[in-house]
């Protein structure tokens, strides 16, 4: 069992970074091997250029990070995505990770059939999306169509073949108290990321 963490936040003093450290502490305490993809630190370029798009349907790339990231995704048994919610959606950097790394083709992330996308990432038995937001979580669930869970978690990740999927959001982060943030981090440090 190994876990891949995909981390998408540019600021090391953010609450997202504290969540990352809590997840790492959790996995280390449970002796679960893990790797981290830090999209900002790696300098990942999320936008397609013409050459990358030309190569897409052949499953090829000219971006060495895309090749490395896809290899890491295919070798993991669980994935933990850590990102903020910006303007009711995942950040463009994370969207670009999905756009560019999830390559079409046999033995890659998915194939396309007449019935739609067939996910090949069935090695990912568990998928966890840990987000933070200025708005309360209830706002996303009731008034914004529950887009993160409906589209990103139960749409995109499901299409790619990811098994059991969980979304956890820390809402109201801007107005939260230190005690509430610490309680959440304690929950993350104790959470069973393979259940």
C-alpha positions as CSV (number, residue, x, y, z in Angstrom):
1,X,0.0,0.0,0.0
2,X,1.3,3.4,-0.9
3,X,-0.2,6.8,-1.0
4,X,0.3,9.7,-3.4
5,X,-0.4,13.2,-2.1
6,X,-1.1,15.9,-4.7
7,X,-0.6,19.2,-3.1
8,X,-1.8,22.4,-4.7
9,X,-1.1,25.6,-2.8
10,X,1.7,28.2,-3.4
11,X,2.0,29.5,0.2
12,X,3.9,27.5,2.8
13,X,2.2,29.3,5.7
14,X,-1.3,28.5,4.5
15,X,-3.8,26.3,6.4
16,X,-3.5,24.0,3.4
17,X,0.1,23.5,4.2
18,X,-0.8,22.6,7.8
19,X,-3.2,20.0,6.4
20,X,-0.4,18.6,4.2
21,X,1.9,18.3,7.2
22,X,-1.0,16.6,9.2
23,X,-1.5,14.1,6.4
24,X,2.2,13.3,6.2
25,X,2.4,12.9,10.0
26,X,-0.6,10.5,9.9
27,X,1.0,8.3,7.2
28,X,4.4,8.3,8.9
29,X,2.8,7.2,12.2
30,X,1.0,4.4,10.4
31,X,4.1,3.5,8.5
32,X,2.4,3.9,5.2
33,X,4.8,4.8,2.4
34,X,3.9,8.0,0.5
35,X,5.1,10.4,-2.1
36,X,4.2,14.1,-2.5
37,X,3.6,15.9,-5.8
38,X,3.9,19.6,-4.9
39,X,2.6,21.3,-8.1
40,X,3.8,24.8,-7.3
41,X,7.2,23.8,-5.9
42,X,7.8,21.6,-8.9
43,X,7.0,24.5,-11.3
44,X,4.3,22.5,-13.1
45,X,2.9,24.2,-16.1
46,X,-0.8,23.5,-16.1
47,X,-1.7,25.0,-19.5
48,X,-1.5,23.0,-22.7
49,X,0.7,24.3,-25.4
50,X,0.1,23.3,-29.1
51,X,2.7,20.5,-29.0
52,X,1.3,19.0,-25.8
53,X,-2.2,19.0,-27.2
54,X,-1.0,17.5,-30.5
55,X,0.5,14.6,-28.6
56,X,-2.5,14.1,-26.3
57,X,-4.4,11.4,-28.2
58,X,-1.2,9.3,-28.7
59,X,-0.7,9.3,-24.9
60,X,2.6,11.1,-25.3
61,X,4.0,14.2,-23.8
62,X,7.0,16.6,-24.1
63,X,6.7,17.6,-20.5
64,X,8.9,15.4,-18.2
65,X,6.8,16.3,-15.2
66,X,3.7,14.9,-16.9
67,X,5.4,11.6,-17.5
68,X,6.8,11.4,-13.9
69,X,3.4,12.4,-12.4
70,X,1.5,9.8,-14.4
71,X,4.0,7.1,-13.4
72,X,3.5,8.1,-9.7
73,X,-0.3,8.0,-10.0
74,X,-0.2,4.5,-11.6
75,X,2.0,3.1,-8.8
76,X,0.0,4.4,-5.8
77,X,-2.9,2.5,-4.1
78,X,-4.5,5.7,-2.6
79,X,-4.5,9.4,-3.6
80,X,-4.9,12.4,-1.3
81,X,-5.5,15.7,-3.0
82,X,-5.0,18.9,-0.9
83,X,-6.1,22.2,-2.3
84,X,-8.1,25.3,-1.6
85,X,-11.5,26.1,-3.2
86,X,-11.1,29.3,-5.2
87,X,-14.2,30.8,-6.8
88,X,-16.3,27.7,-6.1
89,X,-13.9,25.3,-7.9
90,X,-10.5,23.7,-7.6
91,X,-7.5,25.9,-8.5
92,X,-6.4,26.2,-12.2
93,X,-3.1,24.4,-11.3
94,X,-5.0,21.4,-10.1
95,X,-7.4,21.4,-13.0
96,X,-4.3,21.5,-15.3
97,X,-2.8,18.5,-13.5
98,X,-6.0,16.5,-14.4
99,X,-6.0,18.0,-18.0
100,X,-2.4,17.2,-18.8
101,X,-1.4,14.2,-16.7
102,X,-4.5,12.1,-17.2
103,X,-3.5,10.7,-20.6
104,X,-5.7,8.8,-22.9
105,X,-4.6,5.3,-24.0
106,X,-4.2,1.7,-23.0
107,X,-2.1,1.4,-19.9
108,X,-2.4,5.1,-19.1
109,X,-5.2,6.9,-17.1
110,X,-8.2,6.2,-19.3
111,X,-9.5,5.0,-22.6
112,X,-12.4,6.4,-24.6
113,X,-15.2,4.1,-25.7
114,X,-18.5,4.7,-27.5
115,X,-20.1,4.7,-24.1
116,X,-17.7,7.4,-22.7
117,X,-14.6,7.3,-20.6
118,X,-13.3,4.1,-19.1
119,X,-11.0,4.7,-16.2
120,X,-7.7,2.7,-16.0
121,X,-6.6,4.0,-12.5
122,X,-8.3,1.2,-10.6
123,X,-5.0,0.8,-8.7
124,X,-6.3,3.9,-6.7
125,X,-8.5,2.0,-4.3
126,X,-9.1,5.2,-2.2
127,X,-9.3,8.9,-3.2
128,X,-9.5,11.7,-0.7
129,X,-10.0,15.4,-1.6
130,X,-9.2,17.7,1.3
131,X,-10.1,21.3,0.6
132,X,-10.4,24.6,2.5
133,X,-12.8,27.4,1.7
134,X,-13.7,30.9,2.9
135,X,-17.4,30.0,2.5
136,X,-19.0,27.5,4.8
137,X,-19.2,23.9,3.5
138,X,-23.0,24.0,3.8
139,X,-23.0,26.9,1.3
140,X,-21.3,24.6,-1.4
141,X,-23.6,21.7,-0.6
142,X,-26.9,23.5,-0.6
143,X,-26.5,26.7,-2.7
144,X,-23.7,26.1,-5.2
145,X,-24.8,22.6,-6.5
146,X,-22.1,20.7,-4.5
147,X,-19.8,21.0,-7.4
148,X,-16.6,19.8,-5.8
149,X,-18.2,16.5,-4.7
150,X,-20.5,16.2,-7.7
151,X,-18.0,17.1,-10.5
152,X,-14.4,16.7,-9.2
153,X,-14.8,13.8,-6.7
154,X,-17.8,11.8,-8.1
155,X,-17.3,12.8,-11.7
156,X,-13.7,13.2,-12.7
157,X,-12.1,10.9,-10.1
158,X,-14.8,8.2,-10.6
159,X,-14.3,8.4,-14.4
160,X,-10.6,7.8,-14.0
161,X,-11.3,4.6,-12.0
162,X,-10.6,5.8,-8.5
163,X,-12.4,3.6,-6.0
164,X,-13.8,4.7,-2.7
165,X,-13.9,8.6,-2.8
166,X,-14.2,11.0,0.1
167,X,-14.4,14.8,0.2
168,X,-13.6,16.7,3.4
169,X,-13.8,20.5,3.4
170,X,-12.8,22.9,6.1
171,X,-15.2,25.7,5.5
172,X,-15.0,29.3,6.9
173,X,-11.2,29.1,7.1
174,X,-10.8,32.9,7.1
175,X,-13.0,33.4,10.1
176,X,-12.1,30.2,11.9
177,X,-10.6,30.1,15.4
178,X,-7.2,28.6,16.2
179,X,-8.9,26.0,18.3
180,X,-11.2,25.0,15.5
181,X,-8.3,24.7,13.1
182,X,-6.3,22.6,15.6
183,X,-9.3,20.3,16.2
184,X,-9.5,19.7,12.4
185,X,-5.8,19.0,12.1
186,X,-6.0,16.5,15.0
187,X,-8.8,14.8,13.1
188,X,-6.7,14.6,10.0
189,X,-3.7,13.2,12.0
190,X,-6.0,10.5,13.3
191,X,-8.0,9.8,10.2
192,X,-7.8,6.3,8.6
193,X,-6.9,7.1,5.0
194,X,-7.3,3.5,3.9
195,X,-10.9,2.9,5.1
